[in-house]
């Protein structure tokens, strides 16, 4: 297993682990703070924490959720240190992320700038909890069970928020754009 090899000091395993997860951690952080430099710094810090604690990590198929929780805790700590809250996702904050970790998926395509702006403006109009579920599902690429574990909420609540958020996006944007957004997270 990759994590066990990394814990044992296998440099190739560490490289593979970072290559596999760093783009998604970075995308999650950018989506939550809007600052690429800060996201890069926290991504690195998160992997340093993983390196320090991976020996005590017990594999239960939740490595990704554990890593994302470390990254989000680091972001919250940094925002508290700066005496401000994480910037809510809004169209002026969100810029298209250069690499999302989804480029290798079948059917991946970039949307035009106008569509992206309309989408993020609509997402910005959703409640914070709905935005968080959408980001964890469609930006970070987590499954619903992983999102429920990350947010420490029942899976039914996560599914309901996701459904409600997509329904609202369909109402605002029309079925085509919202459907495309929903398919990107599958």
MOUR-V690418 format. One record per residue. BURIAL is + if it has 24 or more other ideal C-beta (glycine too) atoms within 12 Angstrom, else -. Layout:
# MOUR-V690418
BURIAL  BURIAL
This chain:
# MOUR-V690418
-  -  +  -  -  +  -  -  -  -  -  -  -  +  -  -  +  +  -  -  +  +  +  +  +  +  +  +  +  +  +  +  +  +  +  -  -  +  +  -  -  +  +  -  +  +  +  -  +  +  +  -  -  +  -  -  +  -  -  -  -  -  +  +  +  +  +  +  +  +  +  +  -  +  +  -  -  +  -  -  -  -  -  -  -  +  +  +  +  -  -  -  -  +  -  -  +  -  -  +  +  +  -  -  -  -  -  -  -  -  -  -  -  -  -  +  -  +  +  +  -  +  +  +  -  +  -  -  -  +  +  +  +  +  +  +  +  +  +  +  +  +  +  +  -  +  +  +  +  +  +  -  -  -  -  -  -  +  -  -  +  +  -  -  +  +  -  +  +  -  -  -  +  -  -  -  +  +  -  +  +  -  -  +  +  -
